[in-house]
Amino acid sequence: MNAPFNISLDAMGGDYAPDIVVKGVESARRRYPHARFLLFGDAGIIQPALDENESLAACCEVRHTDEAVTGDAKPSQVIRSGRNTSMWKAIESVKAGESRGVVSAGNTGALMAMSRLIMRMLPGIDRPAICSMFPSKVGETVMLDLGANAQCDSRNLVEFAVMGECFARAMLGLERPSVGLLNIGSEDLKGTDILREAAQTLRSSHLDMEFAGFVEGDDITKGTVDVIVTDGFTGNVALKTAEGTAKLFATFLRNAIRSSLMAKFGMIFAKPVLSQVMSRADPRRYNGALFVGLNGVVVKSHGGTDSIGFANAIGVAVDMISRDLNGRIGEQLDHLASQLAPRRPEDVTTSKSFEAESEAK
């Protein structure tokens, strides 16, 4: 779909806003000339930066507000008093139909809480999940949930599988992505009752999905399946472990290069190859996690990213809008609904979000 559409940006969210937001738009507009941008934030700072670039100013509109969500703000706090913040207004513009999606590098818990309150959930979805991609030996692996839900029941995992599979079709261009449940072993008897129940549901559901059964932690980077499904607690631990491991090896490499004159000399010849490896594993390339399950497109950028990473987060939003992700999810859920028992009211309380748990502490 190349028809023009608007994307709302929380221009004050993130460690280096609004500078990386404006520069990210400058990069993204060349890749997506059909996208226009609504920038929510302090017009006194944002507008002068846009005015320096005539073509950038032509595709952007600034919506002024002098309030922003801080990085340490609690979700309950911003729900009560954050209705004039750049994040709230950006999300609200999607609900009002002024734009098709929103991108923010701001407070994750606040973004999730606001998005759920304003946009609501897709019909048939109990809770949203944070979905993104990992590099693998064979390309990319989609993984969810990466931190929205600390505890999940089997139905949550089934819904995540449906949403992750649709995300992989849209982002990776796969006709029939394979899906696996993250477990401590691949055998059918391994894992918790919740995991085994989810696996049985996916096997018997007759969804248009290639369910591969259980996978283990090392399958994430092997690329054994295209989509890995887990609860938000395990997914967030896996994400942070992967990020920490990548930084550790980068440190080892820098220290090894500096260790001797011979190593520095060898680096001259190895630099092209190392640059290729670093580019493949560059976290900016995978920046932009989608909150799947919401009745709208919400993309969370890493708060410490630069303009390249933010442009990639915009790209995720553009792809999800252009490829009608929520429409695909709705079709699968319609098929699934007839095969699942209605959710009991008491079951809804079994899934706890990180932000809800943090409020209770």
Sequence and secondary structure as in RCSB ss.txt:
>XXXX:A:sequence
MNAPFNISLDAMGGDYAPDIVVKGVESARRRYPHARFLLFGDAGIIQPALDENESLAACCEVRHTDEAVTGDAKP
SQVIRSGRNTSMWKAIESVKAGESRGVVSAGNTGALMAMSRLIMRMLPGIDRPAICSMFPSKVGETVMLDLGANA
QCDSRNLVEFAVMGECFARAMLGLERPSVGLLNIGSEDLKGTDILREAAQTLRSSHLDMEFAGFVEGDDITKGTV
DVIVTDGFTGNVALKTAEGTAKLFATFLRNAIRSSLMAKFGMIFAKPVLSQVMSRADPRRYNGALFVGLNGVVVK
SHGGTDSIGFANAIGVAVDMISRDLNGRIGEQLDHLASQLAPRRPEDVTTSKSFEAESEAK
>XXXX:A:secstr
  S EEEEEETT STTTTHHHHHHHHHHHHH TTEEEEEEE HHHHHHHHHT HHHHHTEEEEE SB   TT  H
HHHHHH TTBHHHHHHHHHHTTS SEEEE S HHHHHHHHHHHH B TT SS EEEEEEEETTEEEEEE SSSEE
E  HHHHHHHHHHHHHHHHHHH  SS EEEEE S SSTT S HHHHHHHHHHHHS  SSEEEEEE TTHHHHTSS
SEEE  HHHHHHHHHHHHHHHHHHHHHHHHHHHT HHHHHHHHHHHHHHHHHHHHT GGGG  EEEETBSSEEEE
  TT  HHHHHHHHHHHHHHHHTTHHHHHHHHHHHHHTTS    GGGGGG EEHHHHHHH 
